[in-house]
């Protein structure tokens, strides 16, 4: 791991006006951070059931377009069509952090993302696209192997539909496809069957300033299963551990090769590529062409400059490098029922709505909000998904970062709260493999 990071520019920026635009309130914490730094901010949330999230933390607006001229910087937080909005504002001369229709498609359309990687000369895992369960079942029976079922489009946001096969003959994949055909065909319109490759799952990401990637890059390890030991249903995310580095072999062999494309698109924001690596090579899985959640919560703890300045200078194309913490950051997601089925079973969200979030000691270090609002001066649970807080720890070793994160978790009380207690534990084994395969070097 290379920690020779470039020096940061001195912070001299005057206070700015930020407009945050979201479908379902993912970017609340970053908006709150900008407000705490003394900037003006307005926050638009499209989905009606999420509009109360961040009440009391960030000023709101019901019409982001009416505020566009007011804003110095507009920050879009998601794909699923937001790239069109971001490009429209960028073409009008606004400073924008956000994607384009092309970068949206990289994430929303798995097959398109894989083909773009292939065009850039990056090896990909064999896959097939399907819109028919019967055709997919016939394909697996004809070509028995381990596969991963990956829904495309909006269905990919329902993480429980992702299924990783374990059997060499693919019989478990056939069983799941048959079950999906009966119970979920109205939700899964298209999907991908990807050959399963074993190895270490690791993501590399970097911020792009409209012209080039800026350094250091971020190396992160997601923990998607609900329960410790990596078992249970897939979730959006239960926690992530990470560190900052100068470009390594994984980054140079993947994202770096697409730099010219992102320059053509004038993309501004964070670009992340999840990969499987083993002693045979690097196999990219999927793009995240936006901020990651909870990735951006954790990254804020590692970026050693004010986030308002970071966003403004990134959008203006002035940010070429920044200083980041050495060592490791560990982020733990605290959730309540109905997670991970929130948003799908909205009636059950009332079970946890308005639960009070209590702190044994008045210490908010490392605490980042997700579905939270202020009510009569108290932090309470809001929204419908059941994701409440992300708690971050730092350390020169992964163990130190874990200890600080979980020490901070113990300071928090939420009725019916649950979380994984092993975020970062697999690093000891994964790091040995990554170093032996030379993937963490330039």
N, C-alpha and C positions, 0 to 999 in steps of 0.2 A: 504494500500500500504506500503510495507516494504522497507525502504530506507537505511537499514544498510548494505551497500555494502562493500565487501572486499577491502582492500587497493590494489592499483595498484603496479606493479613492476616498479622500476626506469628505465627510458629510457636510454639505453647505447649502442644500436645497431649501428654498422657501416653501411655506405651506401651500399645498395644492388641493384641488377639488377632484374627488374620485367618484365615479359612478360604477357600481357593481351590478352586473346583470346575471340572474340565475333562474333556472327552471325550478329547482327544488332545494334552494337554500344551502347548497354545498359550500359556498365560499364565505359563509358567515364569519368564520374566525379570522380570515385574512382581512376582511372589511373592518372587523373590530380592532385588529392590530393597528390598522391605518388611522382609525379614529383615536386610539390611545396615543398615537404619536403626534396628535394635534392637528391633523389634516381634516378638511371637511369631506364628508362622504354621504352618498345617498345609495340606497340598496333596493333593487327591484327583484321581487320573487314572483314568478309566473304562476306556479301551481297554487290553487286556492287553499288546499289543506296545509301548505307549508308557510303561508304568509306571516304567521305569528312568530316564526322562528327568528331569533335575534332581536325581538322587540325589547327595547330598553338598552340594547347594546349598540345598534347602528340605526341612524335615521332612515326612514323608508320612503319610497315613491311608488305610485301605482302606474306610472307611465314613463318608462325609461327614455323613450324617444323625446319627450318634452324636456328632459334634463340633459340631452346630449350636448347642446350648445353651452350649457353651464359648466360641463365637466372639462377639466384639463386632461384627464385620463379616463378611458372607459375600459373596464375589465370584464370579460365574458368568461364564464366558469365551466362550460360544458361543450359537448359536440351536439349531435342530433339536430343539426340545422343552425346552430349558433355561428358557425363559420361564415354563413351568408351575411348575418348581421354585422359581424366583426369586419368583414371585407368591405361592406357598404360604408361603415363609419371610417375605415382607414382610407378608402377612396375619396372620402370627403375631406380628408386632411386631418382627421382627429388622431390623437395618440391612443393607440388601442393595444391591449394585451388580449390576444384571442386568435382563433384559427382562421381557416378559409374553407370553402366547400371541399377542396382537395384534402386538406388535413383532417377534416371531419370524416371523410370517407375512409381514410386510412384506418380509423378506429371502428366506425360503424359497420363497415363492410369488410369482414375478415378476409374474404377471398381477394378483394381489391388490395388490401394491405399486403397480403402475401405476394401477389403478383408484382407490386411495386418494389418490394424487396428483391425479388428475382430479377427485375429489370436493372436494378442497381448493382447486380453481380453478387448478391448476398444469398448463399445457399439456404433453402427453406425445407421444411419437413413435408413430405408428400401428403396431400389432402385431396378430398373430393367434396363438392358442394351438392346439396340436395334440397329439394322442396317437396319431396315425397318420401314418407316413412317406408313405404313398401319397397321403393327402389333402393333405399339405404340398407334395409334388412337383407335384400337380395345381394347387394354388393358385399356386405360383410360375410355372408355365407359363402360367397364365391371366392373371397379374398380374406380368409381367416387370419386375424392378427390382433394385437392390442391397439385400441383406438381411443381417442378422446372425442366426445360429442360436444360441439361448441355452437350454440345457437347464434344466429346473426340478427342484425337489426335491433329493434327495441327489446326483443326477448333476451338478448345477451345481458341485459341489466338484471334479469331475474337469475341470480347466481346459482340457485338450486338446480337449474336445468343443465348446468355444466356437469358432465360425468366423465370420470377417468377410468377407463377399463383396466382390469387386472388380469384377465384370462387370455392366454395365448391364442385360443381358438375364436375369441371374440363373442362367445356365447353370452357373456354378461352384457355386452353392447346390444346384442339382438334383443335380449329381454327388456332392457331399458327403452329401446326404440319402440318395441311393441307397446309398452306401457304409455309412452309419450303419445303414440298414435291414438290410443283410446281416451286419454285423459287431458292431453295438452295440445292437441293439434290446432286448436283455435288461437293459441298464443305463440306457438313455434311455427312460423311460416316458412322459414328457411334455416338451414344449419350446415355445419361443416363436420365431416369426419376427418380427423387428423391422426396420422400414425403416431403412436406414443413412443417417445424417446426418453430413455432414463438418463439421469444425471442430476446436476445441481441447478435449481431454478434461481436465476439471478436477473435483475433488471439493471440496465444502465440508462441514465437520462441526463439531459442538460438543458439549460435555458438557451433560447435562440432570440437574437435581438433584431430580426428582420434581415440581417445580412450574414450572420455567422453564429456558430455555437460559442458561448462564453464559458470560461473555465473558472473553477474546477467543475468536473462532472459529479454526478451522484450515483453511487452503487447501492442498490437496495434489495432487500429480501422480504417479500410479502408473506403473510401468514393468513391464508384465505379460509381454512377450515374452522368450524365453529369451536371445536374443543381442543384442549391441549393434546399433544401427540399427533396433531394433524389428522384428526378423525372428525366424522360428522359431516353435515351438509356444507357445501361451499357458501361463502358469504361474500359480500363486497370486499370486506377486509376486516380482520380482527387485530391487526397490528403490523408494524414494519420496523425493521432495524436497518441502519444505513451508515455509510461514511462517504466523505468527499475525497476526490482523487483527481490528479491530472489524468488526461486521456489514457485509458488502458487498452489492452488488446481487444477486449470485447467491444468497446465503444468504437475503436478505429476500424474494426471489421464489419460494423453494422451501421449505426446512426451516422457516423462521420461520412460514409459513402453517399448519404442522401442530402448532404449540406447544400449542394447546388440547387436541388429541387426546392428545399425550404427557402432558399434565397430568392428563387424565382417567384415563390408564393408570397414573399414578404411576411412570412409567419413570425409571430411574436408570442412567446410563451414557453411552456415547458414541454419537452418531447421525451417520452420514455418508451423503451422497448424491452419487453420481458422475454427472456431467453432460457433455453435449456443448454447447458454446456457439459461436455464430457471429454474423455481423452481423445475422442475422434473429431471434435470440432464444436462450433457454435451454431445453435439452431434457434432463430428468432420465432417467438410465438405470437405476440400481438403488440400493437401500438397503444399507448395512451397519449393522445395528442392534445393535451390540456394539463392543468394541474391535477395531481393525483390526490385522492382523499382516502386515508389521512396523510399521504406523503407530504403535502404542502404544510400541514400543521407541524410536522417533525422538522422539515427543512427550515422553517422559520427560526428554530432553535440553533441551527447550524450556520445560518447566513449572518455574518458579522457586519451588517449595515442595516439601517432602518428600512422596513419593508415598503413604506411609502416611497422613499427615494429609490429603492430597488425597482419597483414597478414603473415609476415614471421614467427613470433612465433606461430601463429595458425597452419600454415602448418608444422612446425617442431615438433608440439606436445608439445611445452614448455609452452604455454599459458594455465594456469589453472583458472585464474580469472582476472578480470580487473575492474578498477574503472569507474563508469558511473555517469552522472549528476543525481542529485535528481530532482524532479519536472517533468515537461512535455515538450515534443517537438511537434510542429505542423509544418507539411510540406504542402505547397500549390503548386499545379502544374499549371504553366502558359502555355497555349496552344494557337495554331493558326489554322486556316483552313489548311488542311481538317480534323483535328482531330474531332471526334474519328474514322473517316473512312479512315485515312491515311494508306498507305500500300496496301489498296484495290483499291483505286481510285487514282492511282499514277500520272496520268496526271494532276490532280487538285493540286498536291503538289507544282507545279510551282507558284501558287497564292501567297504562303508565302515564298518560297525559296529566300534567300538573303535579307530578311527584316532586317533592322538594329535594334539592341537591344540597347536602350539608358538608361543611368542612370542619374537621375537629379542631384545627388550628387555622387562623386566617392567612393561609399561605397559598397563593395561586401560581407559584413558579412552576412552569412546565405544563400548565393546565390550558387546554384549548377547547373551545366550544364547538358543538355540532348542533343537535336539536335542543336548544336551550333558549329560554326567554327570561326576562326579569318581570316579576309580578310582586308588587308591594315590597320591593327591595330584595326579594328572595330569588335565587336561581331556581327555575323549575323546568321540568321536561316538557318539550313542545313537539309538534310534528307527528308523523305517523310511522316512521321507520324503526324507531327505538335505538338510534345511535345518539349517544348523549355527549360524551367527552372523549378527547384524546389526551392522554397523560404522557409526557415525554421526559426521559432521563438522558443524561450526558455522562460520558466517561472516557478516559484514555484507553480502557479495555471494554470489550463488550459486557463483561461481567459487572464492571463498575456502572455502566450505563443502565443495565438491567436493574441493579440494586437501587439506583436512584429513582428510576421510573416506578418500580413497585413500592418503594418507600413512599412516594408521592400518592400512589393509588390508595394506600392504607389511610391516608388523611381524608378520604372522600367517602361519604355515606349516601347511597341512593337506594331506596327500597327495591328489592328484587334485581339489583345490579349483578351482572356477570361479565366475565372477561377471561381471556386466556392468560395463564400464569407462566408461559414458556416462550414468550416472544424474545428471540435472540439466542435461544439455547442451542439451536442447530449450527450456529456459526463455528463452533470449535471443530466440527467435522467438515463443514462446507469449506472453511478457509484452508484447511489442509489440502483438500482436493484442488481448489482454485489456484493455490500457490504451486502445487506440484505440476499442474497443467499450464502454468505460466500465464494465466488469463488476467491476473491483476497487475501485470507489467505493461509498459508501453509497447 
